[in-house]
Amino acid sequence: MTDAKINYLEFPAKDLAAIKMFYQKVFNWQFTDYGPEYTAFSGDTLEGGFYLADAKSKTSNGSVLVVFYSADLEDTQQAIANAGGSISKETFEFPGGRRFHFNDPCGNELAVWSDK
C-alpha cells in the first residue's frame, strides 16, 4: 500500500542558512530552496522542509520526537556538537539500546538511538 504513509516532515527554523549547514554536515542532507522562507531537504530515508519561524519543535511543547538511528552514537554526538548543535539529554539506556537527545541550531529537539 502506498497511501497513508508518513512521507514528509516540516520543522520551524529561525535561521535557514544555519539549519541547512547543520543538517548537511551531520546527516548529509541535500536542500532545495523555495523562496526566502522555505527550504526542502532530502536524506537517505527522509524528506521534509524547514519554514522560517521563531517557533521550536520540542517535546515539552507537545511536538513529536524525531529519532535517528546511528551505529556509532559517540561519533554522531561529536558530529552534532562540531556542527553547532547541543546535547539536551545525555546518552541513556533503555530496553533494546541507548539514545541521546539534541537541539539543532534553531532549538528543535531530536534524538539519536543505537542498538550497538
C-alpha positions in Angstrom: 0.0 0.0 0.0 1.5 3.4 -1.0 -1.2 5.5 0.6 -1.5 6.6 4.3 2.3 6.7 5.0 4.2 9.5 6.5 6.4 10.8 3.7 7.3 14.4 4.6 8.1 16.3 7.8 8.2 20.1 8.4 10.1 21.9 11.1 10.4 25.6 12.1 13.7 27.3 11.8 14.7 30.9 12.8 17.8 30.7 10.6 17.6 28.8 7.4 21.2 29.2 6.5 22.4 27.8 9.8 19.9 24.9 9.7 21.0 23.9 6.2 24.6 23.9 7.2 24.0 21.8 10.4 21.9 19.1 8.7 24.2 18.9 5.7 27.3 18.5 7.9 25.8 16.0 10.4 23.3 13.9 8.2 24.4 14.8 4.7 21.0 16.2 3.8 20.6 18.0 0.5 18.5 21.2 0.2 16.3 22.9 -2.4 15.2 26.5 -1.6 11.7 27.6 -2.4 11.9 31.3 -1.8 13.4 33.1 1.2 11.2 31.4 3.8 11.3 27.7 2.9 13.8 25.1 2.2 13.1 21.4 1.4 15.5 18.6 2.4 16.1 15.1 1.3 18.1 12.4 3.1 18.6 8.7 2.8 15.2 7.8 4.1 13.5 11.1 5.0 12.2 14.2 3.1 10.8 17.3 4.5 11.4 21.0 4.9 12.1 24.0 7.2 9.9 27.0 7.2 11.0 30.4 8.6 9.6 30.8 12.1 10.6 31.7 15.7 8.9 28.5 17.0 10.8 25.4 18.1 9.8 21.8 17.8 10.2 20.3 21.3 8.6 17.5 23.2 8.0 19.9 26.1 5.6 21.9 23.9 3.8 18.8 22.5 5.9 18.1 19.4 6.6 14.6 18.1 10.2 13.4 18.7 12.0 12.5 15.5 14.6 9.8 16.3 17.6 9.0 14.0 19.4 5.7 14.1 23.2 5.5 14.3 25.6 2.6 14.6 28.0 4.8 16.5 26.3 7.1 19.0 29.5 8.8 20.2 30.6 9.7 16.6 27.2 11.1 15.8 27.1 13.1 19.1 30.5 14.6 18.3 29.4 15.5 14.8 26.3 17.3 16.2 28.5 19.3 18.6 31.0 20.1 15.9 28.2 21.4 13.6 26.7 23.7 16.3 24.1 21.5 17.9 23.8 20.9 21.6 23.1 17.8 23.6 19.9 18.3 25.6 19.7 14.8 27.2 22.9 12.8 27.7 23.0 9.2 26.5 20.9 6.8 28.5 20.0 3.1 28.2 16.6 1.7 27.5 15.4 -1.8 26.7 16.9 -2.5 23.3 19.5 0.2 23.1 20.8 3.6 24.0 19.9 7.2 22.9 20.5 10.8 23.5 18.5 14.0 22.6 19.9 17.1 20.9 18.9 20.5 19.9 19.7 21.8 16.4 21.0 25.4 16.0 17.4 26.7 15.9 16.4 24.8 19.0 14.4 21.9 17.6 14.7 18.8 19.7 15.5 15.5 18.0 17.2 12.2 19.2 19.6 9.5 18.1 19.4 5.9 19.2 21.5 2.8 18.6 21.3 -0.9 19.4 25.1 -1.2 19.3 
